[in-house]
């Protein structure tokens, strides 16, 4: 039986990762510094940074690196953001073209200070990518936009290939882990995507180990599937510092395998489930592999 643990307890062997290194990692790192770009890989302390960058993939983070919310699980800094960089869409599109990416993942900090939550910046970037890297598949991972339907419509009208929004955890834990967010608002956003643009597949993800139960996870998976979500990611929560929400437990790989099996039975097209999985993990493979995913 799993026991309670602190964020700084000894991590199990399955959570150990290599330090980032290698020529492709160095190339992407240099491009970030030279162009003044941000990525969730670095800002959110993703454990897969080395693996993904060495495969030549990265998740770009737009609208700066300062979030207007203060979620208890997140390593991205919060505070008063800088003004929106109007040249950012061209910078990111140029980087994607330079790296010759086949699948680009674009996310952002939450910008509740902007009337549209940053929707127009996402749309401008999609348009720039279509010009600079026309063969690149575009996956967006967006914030909840405060539930503003017109903001979501602006993003959908730009024509991304995949639209993602993470629920992150079960409803019972929102007050502790996602202050300022609302479970039903997030779930409705995903439903609205399928209602307004059914041709665009949707994606969502959960962090495990925050204190949720197995039954609570399964209930949320049923709600996501009923809302039309095709792609699912499930990964272990790792507290960035002592001031963040504590790790309740380290979920063993076997349980992640069980959840993947159950999620596929529920009907998801593709499921990435494992301790080190994050929303953009193997993102470039999910779209193609979903066509051949086993229905267990």
DAVENMO-V15592 format. One record per backbone hydrogen bond with DSSP energy under -0.5 kcal/mol. NH is the residue of the N-H (numbers start at 0). CO is the residue of the C=O. E is the energy in kcal/mol with one decimal. If there is no record, write none. Layout:
BEGIN
NH;CO;E, NH;CO;E
END
This chain:
BEGIN
4;246;-0.6, 4;247;-0.6, 8;5;-1.8, 14;11;-2.0, 15;12;-1.7, 25;21;-2.2, 26;22;-1.9, 27;23;-2.2, 28;24;-2.5, 29;25;-2.3, 30;26;-2.1, 31;27;-2.2, 32;28;-2.0, 33;29;-2.8, 34;30;-2.2, 35;31;-0.9, 36;31;-1.9, 39;58;-1.6, 40;58;-0.8, 42;38;-2.5, 43;39;-1.8, 44;41;-1.3, 45;40;-1.8, 48;45;-1.3, 51;47;-2.9, 52;48;-2.5, 53;49;-1.9, 54;50;-0.9, 54;51;-0.8, 55;52;-1.1, 56;51;-2.4, 59;57;-0.7, 59;104;-2.1, 60;37;-2.5, 61;59;-0.5, 61;106;-2.7, 66;76;-3.0, 67;109;-2.3, 71;176;-0.9, 72;176;-0.8, 73;70;-1.0, 78;66;-2.3, 80;78;-0.7, 85;83;-0.8, 87;84;-1.5, 90;86;-2.1, 91;87;-2.7, 92;88;-2.3, 93;89;-2.3, 94;90;-1.9, 95;91;-2.6, 96;92;-2.2, 97;93;-2.4, 98;94;-2.4, 99;95;-0.6, 99;96;-0.6, 100;95;-1.8, 103;136;-2.9, 104;57;-0.9, 105;103;-0.5, 105;138;-2.8, 106;59;-3.1, 107;140;-0.5, 108;61;-1.2, 110;116;-0.5, 113;110;-1.5, 116;113;-1.6, 118;115;-1.3, 121;117;-1.6, 122;118;-2.4, 123;119;-2.7, 124;120;-1.9, 125;121;-2.2, 126;122;-2.2, 127;123;-2.1, 128;124;-2.7, 129;125;-2.0, 130;126;-1.1, 131;127;-2.9, 132;128;-2.8, 135;132;-2.0, 136;101;-3.1, 138;103;-3.0, 138;136;-0.6, 139;161;-2.5, 140;105;-3.0, 141;139;-0.5, 141;163;-2.6, 146;143;-2.5, 147;144;-1.9, 148;146;-0.8, 151;147;-1.7, 152;148;-2.5, 153;149;-1.6, 154;150;-1.4, 155;151;-2.6, 156;152;-2.5, 157;153;-0.6, 157;154;-0.9, 158;155;-1.4, 160;137;-1.8, 161;137;-1.7, 162;200;-2.3, 163;139;-3.8, 164;202;-2.4, 166;204;-0.7, 167;204;-2.5, 168;166;-2.1, 172;169;-1.6, 173;170;-1.6, 176;172;-2.8, 177;173;-2.5, 180;177;-2.4, 185;181;-2.3, 186;182;-2.6, 187;183;-2.3, 188;184;-1.8, 189;185;-1.5, 190;186;-1.9, 191;187;-2.8, 192;188;-1.9, 193;189;-1.6, 194;190;-1.8, 195;191;-2.9, 196;192;-3.1, 199;196;-2.3, 200;160;-0.7, 200;198;-0.7, 201;227;-0.5, 202;162;-1.6, 203;230;-2.0, 205;232;-2.2, 206;167;-3.5, 207;234;-3.0, 216;212;-1.9, 217;213;-2.4, 218;214;-2.1, 219;215;-2.0, 220;216;-2.5, 221;217;-2.1, 222;218;-1.8, 223;219;-2.6, 224;220;-2.6, 225;221;-2.4, 226;222;-1.3, 227;224;-1.8, 228;223;-2.2, 229;201;-2.0, 230;201;-2.2, 231;269;-2.0, 232;203;-1.7, 233;271;-2.6, 234;205;-1.9, 235;274;-1.8, 236;207;-3.3, 243;240;-1.2, 244;71;-3.2, 247;208;-3.0, 247;245;-0.5, 248;208;-1.1, 250;248;-0.7, 254;251;-1.0, 255;251;-1.5, 256;252;-2.2, 257;253;-2.0, 258;254;-2.4, 259;255;-2.2, 260;256;-2.3, 261;257;-2.5, 262;258;-2.7, 263;259;-2.3, 264;260;-1.9, 265;261;-1.9, 266;262;-1.4, 267;262;-1.7, 268;229;-1.4, 269;229;-1.6, 271;231;-2.6, 272;270;-0.6, 273;233;-2.3, 276;273;-1.5, 280;277;-2.3, 282;279;-2.0, 284;281;-1.7, 285;281;-1.5, 286;282;-0.8, 288;284;-2.8, 289;285;-2.0, 290;287;-1.2, 291;288;-1.7, 292;289;-0.7, 295;293;-0.9
END
